[in-house]
Amino acid sequence: PVDGSATEVVTVAEVKTYLQIEGTAYDGPIGVFITAARQMIERVTGRNLLERTAVATIYNTGLGAMLLPYGPVDEVTQVRWRKCPSTWVVLSEEDEEYSLFGNDRIYVESCEVGLHEITYTLGVDGNVIFQQAIKAQAGYMFNNRDSDKAVTMAPEVKGLLMQYMEIA
């Protein structure tokens, strides 16, 4: 899980300007749409757009390194391995029980097979394309708020994010 308590990258005022809305009647729903749009964009691009701490629980098969979801990673603060159902062991990079490699996306390679819990801090991908995509997606969600259709990605947002998308 990723802690979502940080301030959003795009403000309600910016989305209202984008949508040409005046007044405060829609501030609440627009705030909700901003958060939903950011989460959608993070999910399809694998990019982190807020400073926060993440905890990834990954099963290591021993056949390769484990990719941490979301990036950029600032620092890995702890790697734990579940030795048995009731015991977690903190692994040490200094003792060569695990190693890190990669640039923008970090891989963890552990000598232990089984469930791992990796705690790490995420930096922010400050690319303005993501801010524009959040505004466009939040606007799309706002304009389609009364529709019975499932929320999809706006065509404009797909165009903006095509080079960053990991999931179609």
C-alpha positions in Angstrom: 0.0 0.0 0.0 1.0 3.6 -0.6 0.3 6.3 1.9 -1.9 8.8 0.1 -2.0 11.5 2.8 0.2 14.0 0.9 -1.1 17.1 -0.8 -2.1 16.6 -4.5 0.1 17.8 -7.3 -2.7 19.7 -9.0 -5.0 22.0 -7.1 -8.8 22.3 -7.3 -8.2 25.9 -8.5 -6.1 24.7 -11.4 -8.7 22.2 -12.5 -11.5 24.8 -12.2 -9.4 27.1 -14.4 -8.9 24.3 -16.9 -12.7 23.6 -16.9 -13.6 27.3 -16.8 -15.6 26.9 -13.6 -16.2 29.7 -11.2 -17.5 29.5 -7.6 -17.0 26.8 -5.0 -20.1 24.6 -5.6 -18.1 21.8 -7.2 -14.8 22.0 -5.2 -15.5 18.8 -3.3 -16.2 16.6 -6.3 -13.3 18.1 -8.2 -10.9 17.3 -5.3 -12.1 13.7 -5.4 -11.7 13.5 -9.2 -8.1 15.0 -8.9 -7.1 12.2 -6.5 -8.8 9.5 -8.6 -7.1 10.9 -11.8 -3.7 10.9 -10.1 -4.1 7.3 -8.8 -5.2 6.2 -12.3 -2.2 7.8 -13.9 0.2 6.4 -11.3 -1.3 2.9 -11.9 -0.9 3.0 -15.7 2.6 4.6 -15.8 4.2 3.1 -12.7 5.3 6.7 -11.8 5.0 8.2 -8.4 3.5 11.7 -8.4 3.6 12.4 -4.6 6.3 12.2 -1.9 5.4 9.3 0.3 6.4 6.0 1.8 5.5 2.7 0.1 5.5 -0.9 1.3 5.7 -3.6 -1.3 5.0 -7.2 -0.4 6.5 -9.4 -3.1 7.0 -13.1 -3.3 10.6 -13.9 -4.4 10.7 -17.1 -6.5 14.5 -17.1 -6.6 14.4 -16.9 -10.4 15.1 -13.2 -10.7 15.1 -9.8 -9.1 11.9 -8.3 -7.7 10.8 -5.0 -9.3 9.6 -2.4 -6.9 6.2 -1.0 -8.0 6.3 2.8 -8.6 9.3 5.0 -9.0 11.4 7.0 -8.7 12.7 5.4 -5.5 14.7 7.7 -3.2 15.7 5.1 -0.6 15.0 1.6 0.5 14.6 1.8 4.3 13.9 -1.9 5.1 13.8 -5.3 3.6 12.1 -8.1 5.6 11.8 -11.8 4.7 9.1 -14.0 6.1 11.1 -16.9 7.5 8.0 -18.8 8.6 4.3 -17.8 9.1 5.0 -16.0 12.4 8.6 -14.8 12.0 9.9 -11.9 9.9 13.6 -11.4 9.6 15.1 -8.0 8.7 17.7 -8.5 5.9 20.8 -6.4 5.6 22.4 -5.1 2.4 25.8 -4.9 4.3 25.6 -8.6 5.1 24.8 -9.3 1.4 21.4 -10.8 2.2 19.9 -8.6 -0.6 21.1 -6.1 -3.2 19.6 -3.2 -5.1 20.1 -2.2 -8.7 18.5 -0.1 -11.3 18.1 3.6 -11.9 14.6 5.1 -12.2 13.0 1.7 -11.2 14.7 -0.3 -8.5 15.1 -4.0 -8.4 15.7 -6.0 -5.2 17.6 -9.3 -5.4 17.4 -11.5 -2.3 19.1 -14.7 -1.5 15.9 -15.9 0.3 13.0 -17.4 -1.5 9.6 -16.5 -0.2 7.6 -13.5 0.9 9.5 -10.2 1.2 8.2 -6.8 2.5 10.2 -3.8 1.2 9.7 -0.4 2.7 10.9 2.5 0.7 10.5 6.2 0.1 9.3 7.5 -3.2 10.6 10.6 -4.9 8.3 12.6 -7.2 8.3 12.4 -11.0 7.8 16.1 -11.6 7.2 16.0 -15.3 4.6 18.6 -16.3 3.0 16.1 -18.7 1.7 14.3 -15.6 0.2 17.5 -14.2 -1.5 18.2 -17.5 -2.8 14.6 -17.6 -4.2 14.9 -14.1 -6.1 18.1 -15.0 -7.4 16.6 -18.2 -8.5 13.3 -16.5 -10.1 15.1 -13.6 -12.0 17.3 -16.0 -13.1 14.3 -18.0 -14.3 12.6 -14.9 -16.1 15.8 -13.8 -17.8 16.3 -17.2 -18.9 12.6 -17.2 -19.9 12.4 -13.5 -23.6 11.7 -14.3 -22.8 8.9 -16.8 -23.7 5.3 -16.1 -20.5 4.2 -17.9 -17.4 3.0 -16.0 -14.7 5.6 -15.7 -12.2 5.2 -18.5 -9.1 7.2 -19.4 -9.8 10.3 -21.5 -8.5 10.1 -25.1 -6.4 13.3 -24.5 -4.8 11.6 -21.5 -3.9 8.5 -23.4 -2.2 10.7 -26.0 -0.2 12.6 -23.3 0.9 9.4 -21.5 1.4 7.0 -24.4 5.2 6.9 -24.0 4.9 6.3 -20.3 2.2 3.7 -20.1 3.1 0.3 -18.8 -0.5 -1.1 -18.9 -2.7 -0.5 -22.0 
